[in-house]
């Protein structure tokens, strides 16, 4: 499977973070925006209160909403509002709108230069995917194929991290989103391209999640929502510093096919993949720094999760899933072996290659069987 418009991460994440939706007005003034193009999850847009609050922020600016046949007007600032799927859609639409060529062809293109899109502001209403911080998106084509679109131009220039936008989400949904953020952070730590910066972001994300996720399940507070939103953003920044990974794509692909939440699917996949990777050896280590380096990362993960050894990480994860009342197996989410294997076959090969322990078809089959 090809990867579209891919490029190495050549720029540092220099996003400007805004802590309230109302701060958006000053940014729009700074950008000289006369019109705004909104890509939003329609349910989240209304339920989160973003629609009502944006009316006064946007003032007299011309506002266009996304439909299947619209492109952003040339002078617009683009707002992407919602969960990970809506944010990824906004990123890809904004990027492709300024490129020359057929979008269906562009997303399948292996590499090449690209033109910048309009100024893009991401406004997450869930604390899970970290999509507001990344330079990539997964596109699920009508033919069932999965394509990775990655370029520095996809990364939003501004992010609004307003926890009040997540108050409409039920606590179980927040818990699932938090598991998605945890999976993203942990997979960034064992990614073969993990570096000092990515691991630093991931460590801070895991600390926030471990300190807040289970506690907030029993009584969500404003401070807790803010901490989970920041943790997801840090996990996204960690993932932005490396190449996208197997678990992220697998959970996203299953979510697109089943309607189950990304976070629930990521939580069910995380245990088997973590257990597989922590047993990396010299023969099957894909990280050129060697298995000892990888194993020391799992020692650090154990410390972050409050257990004494890497062997205890999975049990701690299972305990967390139980506390949060989240499924520990894919079959509980309507996923059977045939569906999971079909999704795995559609994934770009590059998403297998970043796993710290080599993934061949036999290992993928075993992982899926263990997760079902």
Secondary structure, DSSP 8 states (H G I E B T S, - for coil): --EETB----S----EEESSGGGHHHHHHHHT-SEEEEEE-HHHHHHTSHHHHHHHHHTTSEEEE--TT----TT-EEEEEESHHHHHHHHHHHHHTTSSS-HHHHTT--B------S-EEEEESSSS--GGG-SEEEEE-TTS-EEEEE-GGGS-SEEE--GGGGTTS-HHHHHHHHHHHHHHHHHHHHSTT--HHHHHHHHHHHHHHHHHHHHHHTS--HHHHHHHHHHHHHHHHHHHTS---HHHHHHHHHHHHH---HHHHHHHHHHHHHHHHHT--TTTB-STT-HHHHHHHHHHHHHHTT-SSGGGHHHHHHHHHHHTT--SSGGGGT--HHHHHHHHHHS-THHHHTSSB---HHHHHHHHHHH-
